[in-house]
Amino acid sequence: MKLFRFALGLVATAATFVMGVAAPAQSQMDEITVAYFLEWPMPFQYAKVNGTYDEELGVTVKWVSFDTGTAMSAAMASGDVHIAVSQGVPPFVVATSAGQDIQIVDVAVSYSDNDNCVVAEALEIDADSALELEGKKVAVPLGTAAHYGFLSQMTHFGVDISTLDIVDQAPAEGAVSLAQGDVDMACGWGGGLRRMVEFGNILLTGAEKEELGILVFDVTSSPAGFLAENSELVAKFLKVTADANAQWNSGDNAHMVEAIATDAGMDAEATLTTMATFKFPSVEDQLSAKWLGGGAQSFMKGVADIFVTAGSIDSALGSYEDAVNVGPLTSASEM
C-alpha cells in the first residue's frame, strides 16, 4: 500500500496548492480541458466526435485520455483538467478525503458487470474456494472503483488482505500480468477486463455484487472553484451529455456506434458488447434520492469507511454531502 499512500500524498499536496488559486472566469475562457477514458465507450463520444460540445458551449473543448481515475484527480488538482467524465467513485472519494475540493456534477454510468476481478484459470479458484487466494499476488489499480470492488469482495469472502501481495497496475497492465502468469488475480474494467477473462474466471457476477451492496458507477466531476466560476458552462456541457445519453437510451442509436467505437479506440462489436453492460441514468433519475439526491453521498461515505478500515486512506470525511453539486445538472434539466 506504500505506493498508494505516496500517490495519495501527491494528490493532497496538489489539492492544497490549487485551493489557493482562483478558477478563471467563464467570460475569459476560450478553451477547457476534459478528461475521459479510452476503451470505455459512452454516448457522449458521439457528440464529442461531431463537435457538439464546442458548438453548444461556445468554447473549444480539448479532450485528454487517462488510464485511471486517480490520474484524473491529480490533473484536476494541478489545474490541467477542468472536467473529468466517467471518474470512478472510489478515486473521487480518495481525493476528497485527502482534502481536494472537487465535486460530482452527474452520474456518468452504472456498470456492475464491467468492473471485476479475475482469478488465473490455472488456480481453479472460485467463490467456494476464495480463501485460497490468501498469500497470492494481485494486480489492482489502487484508489479506483476496481480497488473498492476488490476490497469489498475480499471482505465478503473473508480473505485476509494483509496476506496478499498487491501491486498497483492499470487494467491494461494487469491483463498482461495475468496473461503472463506474473500475478494470480487482476482487477479492472473495460478492455483490460475483457482481456483478463480470456485467462481466468470471476468470483461474483454483477448482479451478485449488487445484492451485496457493491455498486459500481462513475461520475462527472470538476474542481469546486471552476464550478463556482463556470456553472452555466458546465450546465451546457451536462445538457449535451444528457441529450446523447437520451438518444442512446431511445434505442435509435445504430448511427452512433461507429463514431463512439472509433473515438474509444475499439471496433464496433467490442463497443456494443461493452455498452450492453452499461446503464446511463436520465437526468431525472440522477437527481432522485437513489443517486445525487442522497444515495451517492451515503455510498461515498461507505466507500471511504471501507478504505480507512483497509488502511488505504488515513481518514474519511464526516459527510460527503458537500462533494455533490446538483446546481449545473438542475440547470441543464431546464434547458
Number of C-alpha atoms within 10 A of each C-alpha: 14 9 11 17 16 11 16 24 14 15 26 22 17 20 26 17 14 18 17 9 10 11 18 13 13 19 9 7 12 11 15 18 16 19 25 23 23 17 22 21 26 28 23 23 24 24 19 20 13 11 13 19 22 17 11 13 20 14 15 15 19 14 16 15 13 16 16 21 29 26 17 32 32 22 20 28 27 18 18 15 21 25 29 27 24 23 30 26 27 27 26 28 30 29 26 23 23 22 17 27 21 26 25 26 26 28 26 27 21 18 19 21 20 23 26 28 26 30 25 22 18 11 13 12 19 17 11 9 11 18 15 13 22 16 15 14 17 25 27 24 29 29 28 23 29 26 24 25 23 24 17 20 21 17 14 12 15 12 18 13 17 11 12 14 15 19 18 18 21 21 27 21 17 28 28 18 19 26 20 10 13 13 21 22 28 36 30 30 24 23 20 20 21 20 19 30 20 14 19 21 20 20 18 16 14 18 13 13 20 14 10 11 11 18 20 23 22 22 21 22 30 25 24 22 21 21 25 18 16 18 18 18 21 25 24 21 22 25 24 20 26 23 16 23 24 18 14 20 15 9 8 10 14 9 10 18 22 16 18 26 23 18 20 19 15 18 15 15 11 16 23 17 11 21 18 12 14 19 16 22 19 18 21 11 14 22 19 13 12 13 18 21 16 15 13 23 20 16 18 22 19 14 22 26 19 18 23 14 11 16 13 20 22 15 15 21 15 10 13 20 17 13 22 19 20 18 15 22 26 19 16 21 16 8 9
